[in-house]
Amino acid sequence: MKSFAIILKSIALSLLLATSAYAADKVNINTADAATIDAVLVNVGAAKAQAIVDYRKANGVFKSAEELAMVKGIGLKTVEKNRDRIELGRAAPAQKPAAGNAAAAPKAKPVTRR
């Protein structure tokens, strides 16, 4: 009878762990803020999450999960641990100014190269 109870407890524990792993959150690394990235990704704290957001702002959207390894402090092992939590949706395009505000928009300055 003891063995039956142990097997039953083992099955219950396995189901509990399986459902928690299945219900893991996902994060779109191209649109999420640092707090969301910090909350969802494993082995990514607040500083690394902010580094991901800063890298994205400086270099544009991530085209693959492996590009996260380009961020200082993020390695391929971290990317692999989080592969099922990472989404790569595109960032929303910048909105164009309304037709009435087109004249008020500043003109772009030409870039001179040295």
SEMI-907855 format. One record per atom (N, C-alpha, C): x, y, z; residue number from 0; residue in three letters; atom name. Coordinates in nm, 2 decimals. Example, Ala and Ser with C-alpha at 12.3 -4.5 7.8 and 13.67 -1.06 7.14 Angstrom:
> x,y,z,pos,code,site
> 1.32,-0.57,0.78,0,ALA,N
> 1.23,-0.45,0.78,0,ALA,CA
> 1.32,-0.33,0.78,0,ALA,C
> 1.28,-0.22,0.71,1,SER,N
> 1.37,-0.11,0.71,1,SER,CA
> 1.29,0.00,0.79,1,SER,C
//
This chain:
> x,y,z,pos,code,site
> 0.08,-0.12,0.00,0,MET,N
> 0.00,0.00,0.00,0,MET,CA
> 0.09,0.13,0.00,0,MET,C
> 0.20,0.12,0.07,1,LYS,N
> 0.29,0.23,0.07,1,LYS,CA
> 0.34,0.27,-0.07,1,LYS,C
> 0.37,0.17,-0.15,2,SER,N
> 0.42,0.19,-0.28,2,SER,CA
> 0.32,0.26,-0.37,2,SER,C
> 0.19,0.22,-0.35,3,PHE,N
> 0.09,0.28,-0.43,3,PHE,CA
> 0.08,0.43,-0.39,3,PHE,C
> 0.09,0.46,-0.27,4,ALA,N
> 0.08,0.60,-0.22,4,ALA,CA
> 0.20,0.68,-0.28,4,ALA,C
> 0.32,0.62,-0.28,5,ILE,N
> 0.44,0.69,-0.34,5,ILE,CA
> 0.42,0.71,-0.49,5,ILE,C
> 0.37,0.62,-0.56,6,ILE,N
> 0.34,0.63,-0.70,6,ILE,CA
> 0.24,0.74,-0.73,6,ILE,C
> 0.13,0.74,-0.65,7,LEU,N
> 0.03,0.84,-0.66,7,LEU,CA
> 0.08,0.98,-0.64,7,LEU,C
> 0.17,1.00,-0.53,8,LYS,N
> 0.23,1.13,-0.50,8,LYS,CA
> 0.32,1.17,-0.62,8,LYS,C
> 0.40,1.07,-0.67,9,SER,N
> 0.49,1.10,-0.78,9,SER,CA
> 0.42,1.15,-0.90,9,SER,C
> 0.31,1.09,-0.93,10,ILE,N
> 0.23,1.13,-1.05,10,ILE,CA
> 0.17,1.27,-1.03,10,ILE,C
> 0.12,1.29,-0.91,11,ALA,N
> 0.06,1.43,-0.88,11,ALA,CA
> 0.17,1.53,-0.89,11,ALA,C
> 0.29,1.51,-0.84,12,LEU,N
> 0.40,1.61,-0.85,12,LEU,CA
> 0.44,1.63,-0.99,12,LEU,C
> 0.45,1.52,-1.07,13,SER,N
> 0.48,1.53,-1.21,13,SER,CA
> 0.38,1.62,-1.29,13,SER,C
> 0.26,1.60,-1.26,14,LEU,N
> 0.15,1.68,-1.33,14,LEU,CA
> 0.16,1.82,-1.29,14,LEU,C
> 0.19,1.85,-1.16,15,LEU,N
> 0.20,1.98,-1.12,15,LEU,CA
> 0.32,2.06,-1.18,15,LEU,C
> 0.43,1.99,-1.19,16,LEU,N
> 0.55,2.05,-1.25,16,LEU,CA
> 0.53,2.07,-1.40,16,LEU,C
> 0.46,1.97,-1.47,17,ALA,N
> 0.44,1.98,-1.61,17,ALA,CA
> 0.35,2.10,-1.65,17,ALA,C
> 0.24,2.12,-1.57,18,THR,N
> 0.15,2.23,-1.60,18,THR,CA
> 0.22,2.37,-1.57,18,THR,C
> 0.30,2.38,-1.47,19,SER,N
> 0.37,2.50,-1.45,19,SER,CA
> 0.47,2.54,-1.56,19,SER,C
> 0.54,2.43,-1.61,20,ALA,N
> 0.63,2.46,-1.72,20,ALA,CA
> 0.55,2.49,-1.85,20,ALA,C
> 0.44,2.43,-1.87,21,TYR,N
> 0.36,2.46,-1.99,21,TYR,CA
> 0.30,2.60,-1.99,21,TYR,C
> 0.27,2.65,-1.87,22,ALA,N
> 0.21,2.78,-1.86,22,ALA,CA
> 0.31,2.89,-1.85,22,ALA,C
> 0.43,2.87,-1.89,23,ALA,N
> 0.53,2.97,-1.89,23,ALA,CA
> 0.50,3.09,-1.98,23,ALA,C
> 0.52,3.21,-1.93,24,ASP,N
> 0.49,3.33,-2.01,24,ASP,CA
> 0.59,3.34,-2.13,24,ASP,C
> 0.54,3.42,-2.23,25,LYS,N
> 0.63,3.45,-2.34,25,LYS,CA
> 0.65,3.60,-2.34,25,LYS,C
> 0.75,3.65,-2.40,26,VAL,N
> 0.78,3.79,-2.41,26,VAL,CA
> 0.83,3.82,-2.55,26,VAL,C
> 0.77,3.93,-2.61,27,ASN,N
> 0.82,3.98,-2.74,27,ASN,CA
> 0.94,4.07,-2.71,27,ASN,C
> 1.06,4.03,-2.75,28,ILE,N
> 1.18,4.10,-2.72,28,ILE,CA
> 1.19,4.23,-2.80,28,ILE,C
> 1.11,4.24,-2.90,29,ASN,N
> 1.11,4.36,-2.99,29,ASN,CA
> 1.02,4.47,-2.94,29,ASN,C
> 0.93,4.44,-2.85,30,THR,N
> 0.83,4.54,-2.80,30,THR,CA
> 0.83,4.56,-2.65,30,THR,C
> 0.87,4.46,-2.58,31,ALA,N
> 0.86,4.46,-2.43,31,ALA,CA
> 0.95,4.56,-2.37,31,ALA,C
> 0.90,4.61,-2.25,32,ASP,N
> 0.99,4.70,-2.17,32,ASP,CA
> 1.08,4.61,-2.08,32,ASP,C
> 1.17,4.68,-2.02,33,ALA,N
> 1.27,4.61,-1.94,33,ALA,CA
> 1.21,4.53,-1.82,33,ALA,C
> 1.10,4.58,-1.76,34,ALA,N
> 1.04,4.51,-1.65,34,ALA,CA
> 0.98,4.38,-1.69,34,ALA,C
> 0.91,4.38,-1.81,35,THR,N
> 0.85,4.26,-1.86,35,THR,CA
> 0.96,4.16,-1.90,35,THR,C
> 1.06,4.20,-1.96,36,ILE,N
> 1.17,4.11,-2.00,36,ILE,CA
> 1.23,4.05,-1.87,36,ILE,C
> 1.26,4.13,-1.77,37,ASP,N
> 1.31,4.08,-1.64,37,ASP,CA
> 1.22,3.98,-1.58,37,ASP,C
> 1.09,4.00,-1.58,38,ALA,N
> 0.99,3.91,-1.52,38,ALA,CA
> 0.98,3.78,-1.59,38,ALA,C
> 1.00,3.77,-1.72,39,VAL,N
> 0.97,3.65,-1.79,39,VAL,CA
> 1.09,3.57,-1.82,39,VAL,C
> 1.20,3.63,-1.86,40,LEU,N
> 1.32,3.55,-1.90,40,LEU,CA
> 1.40,3.50,-1.78,40,LEU,C
> 1.45,3.38,-1.79,41,VAL,N
> 1.53,3.32,-1.68,41,VAL,CA
> 1.67,3.37,-1.69,41,VAL,C
> 1.74,3.39,-1.58,42,ASN,N
> 1.88,3.44,-1.57,42,ASN,CA
> 1.90,3.57,-1.64,42,ASN,C
> 1.79,3.65,-1.65,43,VAL,N
> 1.80,3.79,-1.70,43,VAL,CA
> 1.74,3.88,-1.59,43,VAL,C
> 1.83,3.96,-1.53,44,GLY,N
> 1.78,4.05,-1.42,44,GLY,CA
> 1.75,4.19,-1.48,44,GLY,C
> 1.73,4.28,-1.39,45,ALA,N
> 1.69,4.42,-1.44,45,ALA,CA
> 1.79,4.48,-1.52,45,ALA,C
> 1.92,4.47,-1.49,46,ALA,N
> 2.03,4.53,-1.56,46,ALA,CA
> 2.04,4.47,-1.71,46,ALA,C
> 2.03,4.34,-1.72,47,LYS,N
> 2.04,4.28,-1.85,47,LYS,CA
> 1.92,4.31,-1.93,47,LYS,C
> 1.80,4.32,-1.87,48,ALA,N
> 1.68,4.35,-1.94,48,ALA,CA
> 1.69,4.49,-2.00,48,ALA,C
> 1.74,4.58,-1.92,49,GLN,N
> 1.76,4.72,-1.97,49,GLN,CA
> 1.86,4.72,-2.08,49,GLN,C
> 1.97,4.64,-2.07,50,ALA,N
> 2.07,4.63,-2.18,50,ALA,CA
> 2.00,4.58,-2.31,50,ALA,C
> 1.91,4.49,-2.30,51,ILE,N
> 1.84,4.44,-2.41,51,ILE,CA
> 1.76,4.55,-2.48,51,ILE,C
> 1.69,4.63,-2.40,52,VAL,N
> 1.61,4.74,-2.45,52,VAL,CA
> 1.70,4.85,-2.51,52,VAL,C
> 1.81,4.88,-2.45,53,ASP,N
> 1.90,4.98,-2.50,53,ASP,CA
> 1.96,4.93,-2.63,53,ASP,C
> 2.00,4.80,-2.64,54,TYR,N
> 2.05,4.75,-2.76,54,TYR,CA
> 1.95,4.76,-2.88,54,TYR,C
> 1.83,4.72,-2.84,55,ARG,N
> 1.72,4.73,-2.94,55,ARG,CA
> 1.70,4.87,-3.00,55,ARG,C
> 1.70,4.97,-2.91,56,LYS,N
> 1.69,5.11,-2.95,56,LYS,CA
> 1.80,5.15,-3.04,56,LYS,C
> 1.92,5.11,-3.01,57,ALA,N
> 2.04,5.15,-3.08,57,ALA,CA
> 2.05,5.08,-3.22,57,ALA,C
> 2.01,4.95,-3.22,58,ASN,N
> 2.04,4.87,-3.34,58,ASN,CA
> 1.92,4.82,-3.41,58,ASN,C
> 1.80,4.85,-3.37,59,GLY,N
> 1.68,4.80,-3.44,59,GLY,CA
> 1.63,4.67,-3.38,59,GLY,C
> 1.53,4.62,-3.44,60,VAL,N
> 1.46,4.50,-3.38,60,VAL,CA
> 1.55,4.37,-3.40,60,VAL,C
> 1.53,4.28,-3.31,61,PHE,N
> 1.60,4.15,-3.32,61,PHE,CA
> 1.53,4.07,-3.43,61,PHE,C
> 1.61,4.01,-3.52,62,LYS,N
> 1.56,3.92,-3.62,62,LYS,CA
> 1.56,3.78,-3.59,62,LYS,C
> 1.63,3.74,-3.48,63,SER,N
> 1.64,3.60,-3.43,63,SER,CA
> 1.67,3.60,-3.29,63,SER,C
> 1.64,3.50,-3.22,64,ALA,N
> 1.66,3.49,-3.08,64,ALA,CA
> 1.81,3.49,-3.05,64,ALA,C
> 1.89,3.43,-3.14,65,GLU,N
> 2.04,3.43,-3.13,65,GLU,CA
> 2.10,3.57,-3.12,65,GLU,C
> 2.03,3.67,-3.18,66,GLU,N
> 2.09,3.80,-3.18,66,GLU,CA
> 2.09,3.86,-3.03,66,GLU,C
> 2.02,3.80,-2.94,67,LEU,N
> 2.03,3.84,-2.80,67,LEU,CA
> 2.17,3.83,-2.75,67,LEU,C
> 2.24,3.73,-2.80,68,ALA,N
> 2.38,3.71,-2.76,68,ALA,CA
> 2.47,3.82,-2.79,68,ALA,C
> 2.43,3.91,-2.88,69,MET,N
> 2.51,4.03,-2.91,69,MET,CA
> 2.50,4.14,-2.80,69,MET,C
> 2.40,4.12,-2.71,70,VAL,N
> 2.39,4.21,-2.59,70,VAL,CA
> 2.49,4.18,-2.49,70,VAL,C
> 2.56,4.27,-2.43,71,LYS,N
> 2.66,4.25,-2.33,71,LYS,CA
> 2.59,4.18,-2.21,71,LYS,C
> 2.64,4.07,-2.16,72,GLY,N
> 2.59,4.00,-2.05,72,GLY,CA
> 2.49,3.89,-2.08,72,GLY,C
> 2.46,3.88,-2.21,73,ILE,N
> 2.37,3.77,-2.25,73,ILE,CA
> 2.45,3.68,-2.34,73,ILE,C
> 2.45,3.55,-2.30,74,GLY,N
> 2.52,3.45,-2.38,74,GLY,CA
> 2.43,3.35,-2.45,74,GLY,C
> 2.48,3.27,-2.53,75,LEU,N
> 2.40,3.17,-2.60,75,LEU,CA
> 2.33,3.07,-2.51,75,LEU,C
> 2.39,3.04,-2.39,76,LYS,N
> 2.33,2.95,-2.29,76,LYS,CA
> 2.20,3.01,-2.24,76,LYS,C
> 2.21,3.14,-2.21,77,THR,N
> 2.09,3.21,-2.17,77,THR,CA
> 1.98,3.21,-2.27,77,THR,C
> 2.02,3.23,-2.40,78,VAL,N
> 1.92,3.23,-2.51,78,VAL,CA
> 1.86,3.09,-2.52,78,VAL,C
> 1.94,2.99,-2.51,79,GLU,N
> 1.88,2.85,-2.52,79,GLU,CA
> 1.79,2.82,-2.40,79,GLU,C
> 1.82,2.87,-2.28,80,LYS,N
> 1.73,2.84,-2.17,80,LYS,CA
> 1.60,2.91,-2.18,80,LYS,C
> 1.60,3.02,-2.26,81,ASN,N
> 1.47,3.10,-2.28,81,ASN,CA
> 1.41,3.09,-2.41,81,ASN,C
> 1.46,3.00,-2.49,82,ARG,N
> 1.41,2.99,-2.63,82,ARG,CA
> 1.26,2.98,-2.64,82,ARG,C
> 1.19,2.90,-2.55,83,ASP,N
> 1.05,2.88,-2.56,83,ASP,CA
> 0.97,3.00,-2.50,83,ASP,C
> 1.04,3.10,-2.44,84,ARG,N
> 0.98,3.22,-2.38,84,ARG,CA
> 0.99,3.34,-2.47,84,ARG,C
> 1.08,3.33,-2.57,85,ILE,N
> 1.11,3.45,-2.66,85,ILE,CA
> 1.02,3.45,-2.78,85,ILE,C
> 0.96,3.56,-2.81,86,GLU,N
> 0.88,3.59,-2.93,86,GLU,CA
> 0.95,3.70,-3.01,86,GLU,C
> 0.94,3.70,-3.14,87,LEU,N
> 1.01,3.80,-3.22,87,LEU,CA
> 0.91,3.88,-3.31,87,LEU,C
> 0.80,3.92,-3.26,88,GLY,N
> 0.71,4.00,-3.33,88,GLY,CA
> 0.78,4.14,-3.36,88,GLY,C
> 0.74,4.19,-3.47,89,ARG,N
> 0.80,4.32,-3.51,89,ARG,CA
> 0.74,4.44,-3.42,89,ARG,C
> 0.83,4.54,-3.40,90,ALA,N
> 0.78,4.66,-3.33,90,ALA,CA
> 0.68,4.73,-3.42,90,ALA,C
> 0.59,4.80,-3.36,91,ALA,N
> 0.49,4.88,-3.43,91,ALA,CA
> 0.56,4.99,-3.51,91,ALA,C
> 0.52,5.01,-3.63,92,PRO,N
> 0.58,5.12,-3.71,92,PRO,CA
> 0.55,5.26,-3.65,92,PRO,C
> 0.64,5.35,-3.67,93,ALA,N
> 0.62,5.49,-3.62,93,ALA,CA
> 0.50,5.55,-3.70,93,ALA,C
> 0.42,5.62,-3.63,94,GLN,N
> 0.30,5.68,-3.70,94,GLN,CA
> 0.34,5.80,-3.77,94,GLN,C
> 0.28,5.82,-3.89,95,LYS,N
> 0.31,5.94,-3.97,95,LYS,CA
> 0.23,6.06,-3.92,95,LYS,C
> 0.28,6.18,-3.93,96,PRO,N
> 0.21,6.29,-3.88,96,PRO,CA
> 0.08,6.31,-3.96,96,PRO,C
> -0.02,6.37,-3.90,97,ALA,N
> -0.14,6.39,-3.97,97,ALA,CA
> -0.12,6.49,-4.09,97,ALA,C
> -0.21,6.49,-4.19,98,ALA,N
> -0.19,6.58,-4.30,98,ALA,CA
> -0.18,6.73,-4.26,98,ALA,C
> -0.26,6.77,-4.16,99,GLY,N
> -0.25,6.91,-4.12,99,GLY,CA
> -0.12,6.95,-4.05,99,GLY,C
> -0.05,6.85,-3.99,100,ASN,N
> 0.07,6.88,-3.92,100,ASN,CA
> 0.19,6.85,-4.00,100,ASN,C
> 0.18,6.82,-4.13,101,ALA,N
> 0.29,6.79,-4.22,101,ALA,CA
> 0.38,6.91,-4.23,101,ALA,C
> 0.33,7.03,-4.24,102,ALA,N
> 0.41,7.15,-4.26,102,ALA,CA
> 0.49,7.18,-4.13,102,ALA,C
> 0.43,7.14,-4.01,103,ALA,N
> 0.50,7.17,-3.89,103,ALA,CA
> 0.61,7.08,-3.86,103,ALA,C
> 0.62,6.97,-3.93,104,ALA,N
> 0.73,6.87,-3.90,104,ALA,CA
> 0.86,6.93,-3.94,104,ALA,C
> 0.97,6.91,-3.86,105,PRO,N
> 1.10,6.97,-3.90,105,PRO,CA
> 1.16,6.89,-4.01,105,PRO,C
> 1.23,6.96,-4.10,106,LYS,N
> 1.29,6.89,-4.21,106,LYS,CA
> 1.42,6.83,-4.17,106,LYS,C
> 1.45,6.71,-4.23,107,ALA,N
> 1.58,6.64,-4.19,107,ALA,CA
> 1.70,6.72,-4.25,107,ALA,C
> 1.80,6.72,-4.17,108,LYS,N
> 1.93,6.79,-4.21,108,LYS,CA
> 2.01,6.69,-4.28,108,LYS,C
> 2.08,6.73,-4.39,109,PRO,N
> 2.17,6.64,-4.46,109,PRO,CA
> 2.29,6.60,-4.37,109,PRO,C
> 2.33,6.48,-4.39,110,VAL,N
> 2.45,6.43,-4.31,110,VAL,CA
> 2.57,6.45,-4.39,110,VAL,C
> 2.67,6.51,-4.33,111,THR,N
> 2.80,6.53,-4.40,111,THR,CA
> 2.90,6.43,-4.35,111,THR,C
> 2.96,6.36,-4.44,112,ARG,N
> 3.06,6.26,-4.41,112,ARG,CA
> 3.20,6.31,-4.41,112,ARG,C
> 3.28,6.26,-4.32,113,ARG,N
> 3.42,6.31,-4.31,113,ARG,CA
> 3.51,6.22,-4.39,113,ARG,C
//
